[in-house]
Structures are given as structure tokens and as C-alpha cells.
Amino acid sequence: DAEKFGMYLDKVGQQLNEIIDDGIAQIFQSANQVNRENRLDKSQVDKLVNDLTNRGFVFPMDVWVFDFDRSGCMTLLEFKAAMMTALNTRHDNFKFFFRHVRA
């Protein structure tokens, strides 16, 4: 039945979004070992981006365009926007993400 299938797809989509959100939070927290304000400073962001890039992840644009409040730091919400943009613009980034993130 088409309605049940649609509901199933919605449920699977929600589960996928939760896995992605959790994975992005894991990556963010792995770099956020000093700052207790739940922000990454410039050196933490730059190191994280370099580490991910060196492992094959490609950011299609400068991640600092996602520093929406221009604080020079990146919140989880800002980092998530950068990661979601990167994930949605390159299929290989999705492969990398799911190989390297614990669900």
C-alpha cells in the first residue's frame, strides 16, 4: 500500500537524519575538548577541517561562511550547517561520513 510505504520512508528518513545529527555532534565534540561554551575556536575549527580534508572529506567552500554571528568561533549549529552543505554537495563525502562515524 502506497500510504504505508510513504510512512515507512518518512520513518527511515527521520532515522537517517538522527544518525547524521549524532555523527556531526560526535565530530564537533571530538574537537571541542577545551572550550566548555560548546563552541570551537578558530584553531580548533581549522585543525578539524584539515584533519577531515587530509582523510578525504571535501568542503565545497570556506567553512567560515557558516560563522553566522561572525564571532570567530563556531557553534554546533554553525558546524552542522557547514557539514550538511558538504554532505549534500558531494556523494563521496557521504561515503566518507558513514565509514568514519559511529552510529
C-alpha angles and dihedrals in degrees: 000000000000095000093054091047090051091051090049091052090050090052093048090047091053091049091050091050090051091051091049093047091049092048093050090048090051091053092046093048092048088063095039101076099127109031112075094188090081091248131115117225122222095269092049092049093045092049092048093048091048092049092050092044092050089054093053105270113133124209108204092209142012107295090219091076083075092060087103097178092043090231095141087241130085125230123206089257092053092045090049090054090052092047094046090051090051092046093049096047099050126042090201089060089060090052091049092047095052093045093053106035123080112229 
